[in-house]
Amino acid sequence: LVTTYSFIYNVDELQMHKMIHCESTHNPKAVNINKWEESYGLVQINLKAHTNVSKSQALDPDFSVRFLARNLSEGKGWMWSCYKEVSWMNTRQSARGGSTVF
């Protein structure tokens, strides 16, 4: 899924993998509910912020990976708490000429 949607939306596949790992450790059933959010699935879609997305959609791997790719392509990576961390890791690794394995 990540390979397909990173190609369709022309976004970095490795960045998507890192974000998914950071958000849910690749667990499609991941849940995070607290005072500020009600987030579900691989990419932790916050239903309080995205009222047009259903819980079943957020838990669907195909929907959530496509949601991530589309939003990254639109410059909306900031919506994820892991975006800054992953971007920082990518910048740091590029500066050292290395790569990150997760």
N, C-alpha and C positions, 0 to 999 in steps of 0.2 A: 504493500500500500504506500509506504513512504517513498519508494523509488518511483512509483507511478505518479503520485501527486506532486512530488518535487519536480518531476519533468513537466507535467501539465502546467503547473503554476510558475515554473522557472525559478525555484528557490533552492537553497542549499540543502541537499539530502542529509549530510552529516549534522548540520545544525538542527534539522527536524528530529533526527534520532536522539541527539543530545537533549533536546527540549522534552521529548517524550520520556526519556529516562529520568530526567530531573523532576518532571511533573508527577509521574506515576510509576516509575521503575517498570515501565512497559506492562502495567497491570490494567487491562481494559475495564475492570470492575472497581478501580480506585474511587474512593469517595472522601471528600473533605467538606464537612459541614461545621460552620461556626457562626458567630455573630455577623460577620461581614460577607460570607460567601456560602454557596451551596454548589460545590463543584464535583463533577463526575467524569469518569472515563480516562482514556489514555492521555488526553491533553488538558484534563481538568477544566472543562467548560463550566463557567460560573453561571448558573441559571438565573441568579438574581440580576446579573448584568446583561444577560442575553435571554430576555423573556420570550423571544421567538423560537428558542431551541427547547425541545422537550427532553425530559430525563432519558427516555429511551434513545433519542438521537445522540445525546452526549455519551451514552454508554456504548454506542455502536462504533466499532473501530473504523469502519470505512468513513462514516460521517465525520468523526472527530479528526482523523488524519487529514481529510479534505478541508475541514474547517480551519485547521492549523495552517495548511499550505496556502489556502486562499487569503487568510488574514496576514500571513507573512508577506505574500506578494503585494498586498495593499499597504505595506508599511505599518501594520498594526501589531507587530511583535510585542510591543510594550504592554499589551494586555495580560501577558503571562509573567509571573514573578520570576520564572526561570530564564526568560529572554535575556535580561541584563547579565545574569551569571554566565550563560552559554556564550553570549557575545563577548564578554570579557575573557573567557577561557580561550575562545577562538583567536582573539587579538593577541593574547599572551603567547599562545602556541605558535602563531604565525611569526611573531617577533623572534622567537627562539628557533624557528625553522623546524619545529617538531609537530607531532600530531597527538591527539588525545584519544585514548582507547577507553571505552566504557563497558 
